Structure formats: C-alpha cells, structure tokens
Amino acid sequence: MRSDSSYDLLVIGGGSAGTTAAMTAADLGKKVIVVEKDKLGGTCTNVGCVPTKVLLHGADLIRAAMKAEAYGVNTERKDGFDLIKEHKNNMTKEMRDTGVAALERAGIELLSATARFNGHRAVLADGDLIESENVLIAAGATPLLPPIEGLDSVDFLNSTTALELDVLPKSIAIIGGAYIGLEFATFFNTLGVETTVIEAFDRLAPNEDDEISALLTKALKKQGMNIFINTLVKKVEATGGGVRINASSKGDALQIDAETILIATGRGADLSSLDLESSSVKYGHKGIEVDDHLQTSGAGIYAAGDVIASLQLEHVAVYEGWLAANNMFSTVKTDRDYRVIPRIMFSHPEVASVGMTEDEASAENSIEVLNQPYSAIPMAKINEDTTGLIKLIADRPSKKLLGAHIVGTDAGNLIHLAALAMNAGIPVDKIGATVAAYPSLSQGFFFACEDLGAKIGSRGKGRSQASGVRE
Ligand SMILES: Cc1cc2nc3c(=O)[nH]c(=O)nc-3n(C[C@H](O)[C@H](O)[C@H](O)COP(=O)(O)OP(=O)(O)OC[C@H]3O[C@@H](n4cnc5c(N)ncnc54)[C@H](O)[C@@H]3O)c2cc1C
C-alpha cells in the first residue's frame, strides 16, 4: 500500500470541475493528483454534452437535407443510425484524449481508482492512502429514478444507456420534458421514431420563460411529437411488444404504449462511494453543502460542479472548479456569482436563456418587456425559418437587461449577445444604437434592444423600423 502526503491538491473526480481545478492549481505551481473511478472527462465528454450534441448534429443534417429538396437537391433517406453513432464515439474519444493529454502535459498525476474518505483530507484510493493540503470533491451526479411502480420489472433507458442503443426503437416514450428529455426527443423524432414526451409540470421546459415554453411546445407538436403535460406517470408494466405507461392527467387515467421508455427526470449527486461520514463534510439531499467560496464544512475541503446544489451545466462546473482552486490557494477569496450564466437546450427549435424570467424579474423590479418574433427578422424570412421569438426583459430605471430568452434557430449563439451586455452592464438603448449587419439573425437582437430602449424612453420608431427592413 502506498502512503503519500506530499500533495497540495487531491481532486476526486476527473470531470469538468475536477480537471479544471487540477489544471488551475498546476498552473499555480502546485502538486496535484486526480483520482477518477471511470473515464476521464466525466459526464460531459463521455455521456453528456459531447455525445448528445453529435447525435443532434446528425439530426440537424437530416433536417437540412430534407429541406434542401425544395431547392432541387435530391435526398434519399437511409438508415444512418450506425454512422451517427460512429461519429459520436469518435468525437467522444477525441475530446477525452485531448483532455488527458492536457493534464499529462501539465504534470498532473492521474490515478484510476475509487476514492473514499479515510479521515479529514485523507483519502483511500483502491489501497493507496493519499493525504493532501487541500481536497476538491468533484464527483458529479448520476441519473435519478422517480418513484414509479413497476420500474424494476421493465427495461428502460436513461440518458447514458440511450447512447448505447444498437437499433432504433419504433416508438419511445420519454418521461421528463426538461432539457435532457427534449434533446433526446428531438433526436429520436427526427430519425423517424414515434416520440412521446410526458411531463408532470404544466408545461415543457418548466425552468424556461412560459412564452418560450409555449412556442417550443407548439413547434414540437407540429413536428409530430406526442406531448403530455400535467401528466404524472404512476405505473409501468411490460407488454408483449414493449412497455405500457399508466398515468394520470388532471384526474383522468391515461395509458400510453411504447416499444421503449427513457427516464429523464433529473440528476442528483451520488455520494455513496465517498464515505463522507469519515470526513467533516456536511451534505444534504441536494448534494454537498458549500459556502460562497465553495468550501465545505471541512477546512481545506472544497466541492464544485454537479456534486453541489447549483446549476448542472458544464460551463458552471468549469467556473466552479476554477474558482475553488483559486480560492484554496489565495488569501483573497472570491464569492461565486451565477447572475449571468447562459444556458442552451439543443432541441429543434433551440432554446437559450440568461438571467431572470419575466415572472422572476417582475417580482422584484419595475420592468419593461419586448417580444421580437423571428417572423420580423429579414434573415429568418430568407432562411424560411420564422418559428422563433426573442424575449428581452429590462429594468426600467437603469435600462439594463435582467433577462433574455430565445427560442428559434441559433438561439444558443444569439444568447451570448445578451450575456455579454448583461455582464458589461450596457443599457438596452446603447446596445440598440449598434449598427447590425443586414441580413443576420443577430439583427433581431439589436432590433429588440432598439425597440425596448424606445419603449422605456417613450421615443418613436427606431432606425431599423424607419428603414423599412422589417414590419
Ligand atoms: C445527457 C446530458 C447532456 C448534457 N448536455 C449538456 C450541455 O449540452 N451543456 C452543458 O453545459 N451541460 C450539459 N450536461 C451537464 C454536464 O454534463 C454536467 O453539468 C457536467 O459534466 C458536470 O461536471 P462535473 O465535473 O461536476 O461532474 P462529472 O463530469 O460527472 O464528473 C464527476 C466524475 O467523478 C467521478 N467519481 C465519482 N465518484 C468518484 C469517486 N468516489 N472516486 C473517483 N471518482 C469518482 C465520476 O466517475 C465522474 O467521472 C449534460 C448532461 C447530460 C447527462
């Protein structure tokens, strides 16, 4: 058994939060070891962002090819599922290899083992006893199972096993209509699988602004998805050809049959392997508890990423890993700050948002709201892609954006215009004064800011309306 106490930082978990913290500490000249029980790169690289976005890229290409028929391109649809999966596997490997190479170049020691606490800042990693000045817990989260009767008696998929399907099912029922469920729904539906989404809340994408969610739902239904909202799944049972879902919707009983089901009802920290009882780290049902500097109740022990109760996003895990490493090696500590965190749902149409929803903003502020439909953006018309909405919410006194919500093509790129403006504190009339190039989808954002500034300032028509480039 090896016993080593020479480390400045021991990282548990080689995902986005852990590897970022390790690289940050190595950059500060610290001696770092990362213990990872599975594949380096964690959820995002291996079973999250990267593989799902490759699948969705495949779906995008199929949609574009079908649309191209109207422009004289002949398309013949083949079963390309195996090819898409090959792309997914290659990209996942490439991203993982790039990450491992970067850690090795930085001189970080990598240990393939399961780490569990063995006292304060001491960890047993498959037989090795490692003690360190600082520990970062970055153990991530795993899919949660809802309390549904009969789940143990049927075959079901989760976001990880759905990536390993050998053959596409004829039909799929996805339980959970938030971003993971809707991204998979978009993929399966585009590939011709009869797709049903069941959501317990009164709308899809319940964390998004309600107007955005309404437009998204309408678009998904138009694409042929079966959508059930306000619907609680009570029981599942095997049938000859698949699974029968017994649900209730506003008091009515409902049965939905599908060849397979996918559970996408959220992810939670899995702390079982860490043996936290032998450390001084406090945790609750949402994950490990941390203060504003990301330090746990144990001195010198920090936590970051999905393992703490914040936003479960890759860029948040990276931000927290970076912040935790800087805080542990600095006398000046910085508070975590989540005010401007953009998020994207890669459904079709795409949804992206940053800051507060209208309901959240109006609870505390005097606000002005502006809705800019894609149908009034020249580039969207040219692309024959007018299903979309840019919704901006500004604080009346300061004219600064409090939130931005976009549904439509390229929402995930456009949202960064709003994130930048919010981060820099630029008032909407100043943003609207920017001359935006014609034709571009970005113009829609600047139109919206121009109009919002005019609305707050009670001015007349903005420049873009006066020019007649839009209605
Ligand atoms: C299907 C899906 C799609 C997603 N798409 C996006 C997206 O498009 N954009 C986005 O921003 N986010 C996305 N996410 C979320 C994103 O992947 C996570 O928020 C992010 O990966 C969290 O990083 P992390 O470092 O906290 O945890 P992880 O990446 O999960 O890393 C934790 C690591 O710790 C290891 N570990 C756990 N316990 C131990 C132990 N005891 N000893 C050693 N190792 C241990 C695990 O094996 C794991 O590798 C997606 C997630 C899923 C599931």
The ligand as an SDF file (V2000), in Angstrom:
LIG
                    3D

 53 58  0  0  0  0  0  0  0  0999 V2000
  -27.2780   13.7610  -21.4610 C   0  0  0  0  0  0  0  0  0  0  0  0
  -26.6220   15.0060  -20.9170 C   0  0  0  0  0  0  0  0  0  0  0  0
  -26.4040   16.0810  -21.7430 C   0  0  0  0  0  0  0  0  0  0  0  0
  -25.8050   17.2320  -21.2470 C   0  0  0  0  0  0  0  0  0  0  0  0
  -25.6050   18.2890  -22.1000 N   0  0  0  0  0  0  0  0  0  0  0  0
  -25.0480   19.4260  -21.6130 C   0  0  0  0  0  0  0  0  0  0  0  0
  -24.7980   20.5210  -22.4690 C   0  0  0  0  0  0  0  0  0  0  0  0
  -25.0790   20.4740  -23.6740 O   0  0  0  0  0  0  0  0  0  0  0  0
  -24.2470   21.6440  -21.9440 N   0  0  0  0  0  0  0  0  0  0  0  0
  -23.9280   21.7310  -20.6120 C   0  0  0  0  0  0  0  0  0  0  0  0
  -23.4620   22.7790  -20.1780 O   0  0  0  0  0  0  0  0  0  0  0  0
  -24.1300   20.6870  -19.7770 N   0  0  0  0  0  0  0  0  0  0  0  0
  -24.6680   19.5390  -20.2380 C   0  0  0  0  0  0  0  0  0  0  0  0
  -24.8380   18.4760  -19.4050 N   0  0  0  0  0  0  0  0  0  0  0  0
  -24.4370   18.6130  -17.9830 C   0  0  0  0  0  0  0  0  0  0  0  0
  -22.9220   18.4520  -17.8180 C   0  0  0  0  0  0  0  0  0  0  0  0
  -22.5110   17.2660  -18.4520 O   0  0  0  0  0  0  0  0  0  0  0  0
  -22.5730   18.4110  -16.3280 C   0  0  0  0  0  0  0  0  0  0  0  0
  -23.1150   19.5400  -15.6850 O   0  0  0  0  0  0  0  0  0  0  0  0
  -21.0540   18.4010  -16.1120 C   0  0  0  0  0  0  0  0  0  0  0  0
  -20.4620   17.3680  -16.8500 O   0  0  0  0  0  0  0  0  0  0  0  0
  -20.7400   18.2400  -14.6220 C   0  0  0  0  0  0  0  0  0  0  0  0
  -19.3590   18.1310  -14.4350 O   0  0  0  0  0  0  0  0  0  0  0  0
  -18.7570   17.6280  -13.0420 P   0  0  0  0  0  0  0  0  0  0  0  0
  -17.2980   17.7620  -13.1590 O   0  0  0  0  0  0  0  0  0  0  0  0
  -19.4480   18.2910  -11.9230 O   0  0  0  0  0  0  0  0  0  0  0  0
  -19.1860   16.1000  -12.9370 O   0  0  0  0  0  0  0  0  0  0  0  0
  -18.8280   14.8680  -13.8770 P   0  0  0  0  0  0  0  0  0  0  0  0
  -18.4360   15.2930  -15.2240 O   0  0  0  0  0  0  0  0  0  0  0  0
  -19.9590   13.9230  -13.7210 O   0  0  0  0  0  0  0  0  0  0  0  0
  -17.5170   14.2470  -13.2100 O   0  0  0  0  0  0  0  0  0  0  0  0
  -17.5450   13.5580  -11.9980 C   0  0  0  0  0  0  0  0  0  0  0  0
  -16.5550   12.4260  -12.0780 C   0  0  0  0  0  0  0  0  0  0  0  0
  -16.3320   11.9310  -10.7610 O   0  0  0  0  0  0  0  0  0  0  0  0
  -16.1270   10.5500  -10.8410 C   0  0  0  0  0  0  0  0  0  0  0  0
  -16.3250    9.9880   -9.4780 N   0  0  0  0  0  0  0  0  0  0  0  0
  -17.4790    9.9780   -8.7610 C   0  0  0  0  0  0  0  0  0  0  0  0
  -17.2650    9.4470   -7.5450 N   0  0  0  0  0  0  0  0  0  0  0  0
  -15.9370    9.1130   -7.5080 C   0  0  0  0  0  0  0  0  0  0  0  0
  -15.0920    8.5190   -6.5140 C   0  0  0  0  0  0  0  0  0  0  0  0
  -15.5740    8.1780   -5.3250 N   0  0  0  0  0  0  0  0  0  0  0  0
  -13.7970    8.3270   -6.8130 N   0  0  0  0  0  0  0  0  0  0  0  0
  -13.2810    8.6890   -8.0400 C   0  0  0  0  0  0  0  0  0  0  0  0
  -14.0340    9.2490   -8.9990 N   0  0  0  0  0  0  0  0  0  0  0  0
  -15.3320    9.4640   -8.7290 C   0  0  0  0  0  0  0  0  0  0  0  0
  -17.1350   10.0830  -11.8770 C   0  0  0  0  0  0  0  0  0  0  0  0
  -16.7770    8.8420  -12.4280 O   0  0  0  0  0  0  0  0  0  0  0  0
  -17.0640   11.2360  -12.8840 C   0  0  0  0  0  0  0  0  0  0  0  0
  -16.1760   10.9630  -13.9450 O   0  0  0  0  0  0  0  0  0  0  0  0
  -25.4070   17.2960  -19.8740 C   0  0  0  0  0  0  0  0  0  0  0  0
  -25.6010   16.1920  -19.0380 C   0  0  0  0  0  0  0  0  0  0  0  0
  -26.2000   15.0590  -19.5530 C   0  0  0  0  0  0  0  0  0  0  0  0
  -26.3870   13.8790  -18.6410 C   0  0  0  0  0  0  0  0  0  0  0  0
  1  2  1  0
  2  3  1  0
  2 52  2  0
  3  4  2  0
  4  5  1  0
  4 50  1  0
  5  6  2  0
  6  7  1  0
  6 13  1  0
  7  8  2  0
  7  9  1  0
  9 10  1  0
 10 11  2  0
 10 12  1  0
 12 13  2  0
 13 14  1  0
 14 15  1  0
 14 50  1  0
 15 16  1  0
 16 17  1  0
 16 18  1  0
 18 19  1  0
 18 20  1  0
 20 21  1  0
 20 22  1  0
 22 23  1  0
 23 24  1  0
 24 25  2  0
 24 26  1  0
 24 27  1  0
 27 28  1  0
 28 29  2  0
 28 30  1  0
 28 31  1  0
 31 32  1  0
 32 33  1  0
 33 34  1  0
 33 48  1  0
 34 35  1  0
 35 36  1  0
 35 46  1  0
 36 37  1  0
 36 45  1  0
 37 38  2  0
 38 39  1  0
 39 40  1  0
 39 45  2  0
 40 41  1  0
 40 42  2  0
 42 43  1  0
 43 44  2  0
 44 45  1  0
 46 47  1  0
 46 48  1  0
 48 49  1  0
 50 51  2  0
 51 52  1  0
 52 53  1  0
M  END
$$$$
